[in-house]
Structure formats: C-alpha cells, structure tokens
Amino acid sequence: MGRMIRRGTGAVSAFVILALAGVAPGCYFFPASEREYLSHADLLAAAAKVSGFTLPPNLYRLVGLDISEDSMTGRYRGLAFVGDHAWVVRFSEKSSEQDPVALGDVYSLLPLIRQGRDGFEIVEEGEREEFGTRVKLVRYRFDSPIRDGTGTPLVAHGMVASLRTAIAGFPVVYHLKLDNHGDRDDVNWRELRPFVEAATGR
C-alpha cells in the first residue's frame, strides 16, 4: 500500500458516513428475487483487496464501498446468515488531531446507531486485548424490522466496536458494526472476530 496522505477531514467525513448508515439500517432479511443487471462486484473485490481489508467470502459479501483520501466505508451483507448487516469505517489519525483518543471512542457512535432502531437497549460493554490492539465494544439489542406471523418484531442483536492499528507505519482507527435482524440467537465476540482480524491484518 502506498504512502497515506495526511490531510483532509477524515474524522468528519467518517462520522457523516456513519450517520447515513445509522439512520438507514435496511431490511434485507429475505434474499431478493433473481434479476439481471450489470454487477460491479469485480470492482468492489479489487478495491477491497487493495485496501487490505478482506472478510471470509463464505460469510460476507461487500455490497458498497465509499472511499475518500483519508477514510473508507464498506457495507457488507451476510451470506451464512442473511440477517447480518455490517459496516466498517477506517480513517486516518492525523498528527494534527488535538484529541486522537476521542476519535476511537465507541460511545460516540451510539447516538447514531440508536437512530431508526426501536427498543434499543445496551446489554454489554467492555474491551478486549486481541491481535496486538485494544478493542472497545458495546453489544445491544433492538426490535428487528422483520416481524413474525403475529406482527411482533423479532429480536435483533448487534455489536459496535472501535480499535486502533497501523498501516504502513501510520495510525488508523476502525469503527466496526454488525447487526443481525433475527436469524442469529445473539451477536458476540465470535461474530465480530473476523472483522477485527481483517482490520489488524491477522
């Protein structure tokens, strides 16, 4: 990977992207009917490979990627569990940041995640030392957009995490979010682990 340019407003653009992702969680529990269209899957796969962030192809499919000079946001859909929806934001931590610790604060993401999620409730907070970095995380549940035969929302589960690592010697921050809209019993560290492995290059 080439030298990362340290300029721009990565933190601001990343949080704008997070806001957009947070207010529109989507509803794709059931697979869409087959249809023909020109797919850009090859471009997404190539960009993901260059970025160095790749997830197991049997678990997740990259469905969208937004890239600027100092931030990147990927959106993923589950394959093993079609109720899985995830986004990953990576942005550069610049030498001019007055409070770089605040950029990795997982709690700053919660107001964005609460939006559009009825019945939102935090069920666990903590951190883990894994893969040479500290991962701060919050688990939560909410009312799924998917309803059962009686019209009652399924219980949806999710987890959001933040971590710092380095790429080519430059510090970067990752924000990770994984929601499941009803076909998992819960979302725990095991489900988040592939994202952390990809972020740290393990």
N, C-alpha and C positions, 0 to 999 in steps of 0.2 A: 504494500500500500504506500502511496506517495506521501510526501510531507503534508501534514494537515495545516491549513491556513487559519491563523488565529485572528479572526476579525468578524464583524457582524454581531448579531444579537441572537445567538443560539438559544439561550435560555428563554428569551421571549418567544421566539418562533416555536420552540418545542412546546411551551405551555399553551400557545394558541392551538397547536395541533392537538394537544391533549384535550383541550376544551371541546373541540369539534368532535373528537372521538368519544368524549364522555357523555355528551348530550344525545348522541345517536348510536346507542349500543346495537341496534339492529335486531332482527328476528329471523334467523335462518336455521331454526331447529330441524326443519324438514328439508331434505335436498330438493333443489329446484328441478323442474322437468327439463329434459334434454332439449337443447336448442343449438342451432348452428350460428357461429359468429367468428370473427377474426380474433383469435386469442393473442394476448401479449405475454403469455406465460413464459416464453423463452427469454424475453427482455427482463422480466422480473427475476427469473432464475439467474441470469447473468449478473444483474445488479447485486443480488444477494451474495453471490459468490465473490464479487469484487469487494463488497463491504466487509467480508469476513464473518458475517453473522448468518449462519445456516442452521435450520432446525431439521430433525429427522423427517424425511419426506413421507414416511408412512403415518406420521402423526398430524402434521400441519401443512397447510398449503398457503403460500404467500399470495394474497389477493390484491394488495395495494402497497405502493411504496412512494413516499414523498421525500425528496432529497433537496437540501439547500447546502450552502458552503459549509455550515457548521452544525447541521442537525439532520437527522434521518428518522423517519417514522415508517414502520412496517405494520401492516394489518394482516392477520392470519385467521384462517378458518380451520376447524378441526376436521380430520379425516377419520381417525379411530372413534372419536366422539363428535358427532355433528353439532352438538350443542356448545362446543368450545368456540370462543371468540377471543382473540388476543390482539394487543398492540404492543409494540416495542419502540421506545423513543431513545435515541442516542444523540447526545450533544456534547460539544467540546467545552471543557472547562478552561476558560481563558486566564492568562496571567493577570489580567486587569480586574478580575472579579473581586469585589470587596468582601463578599461573604460566600465563598465557594461551598461551605458546609450546607448552607441553606438550599443550594441547588439540588442536593441529594436527599432532601427531607421528604420522606414518603408521605408524611401527614399533609403536606401542601397539596397533594394530589386528591385527597379525599373529597373536598368540596366539588371537584369536577366529576368524580366518579359517582357521587350521590345523585347528581342530576339525572333525571329520567329513570331512576330505579326506586320504585315504590317499595316500602317495607325495608329499606336499607338498614342493616344492623352489623356492627363490628363484632366478630366472635373471637378474634385472637390478634394480639400484637406482639412483636418481638424482633429478634435479629439472629442471624446465624453467621458463623465464620466458615466459609466454604470457598474452595478453589483460590485461596490466597486473597480473599476480599471479604468485607463485611456486608452482608445482605440484610437490609432493613425491610420488614414486611408487615402487612396487615391483611388478615383474612376477614371476609364479610359474607353476608347472605342478603338476598332481596327477593322480591316477587318476580318470578320469571314472566316474560311476555307470552310464554306458552301456557295455555290453560288445559285442564283436563276435561273430561266429558261433562262435568257438572259446572264448568265455567270457573273453577277455582284455579288460581295461578299455581304452577309448580314452584317448588323451592329452588331458586338459583343460587349458586355459590361462586365466589370469586376471591382473587388474591391480587394485591398490588405490592410491588417491591421496588427498591432502588439500590443501586450499588455503584461503586467507582472502580475503574480499572484503567489500564493504559494501552494505547495503540501507537506503535512506532515511537514510544517514549513520551507521548503526550497524554495527559489525563483526560478521560471521558467519563460521563455519567450516563447510566442506563436507567430508564424507568420502564418497568415491565408490568403488564396487567393481563390476567387471564380470567375470563368469566366462563361459566358453564350454565346454560339456560335450562337444564333439567335432566340430562341423561347421565350425570355422574352423581354419586351419593354425596360427594364433597370435593373441594379443591384444596389440596395440601401441598407441602413442600415437594412431594414426589412429582406432582403435576407441573410445578414451576421449575423443577431442576433442569430440564432440557434448555430452557431459556437462559438460565444462569450459566450453564455450561457453554452455550453459544456465545454469550457476552464476554466470558473470560477466556475463550479460545481453548477450552478443555475438550 
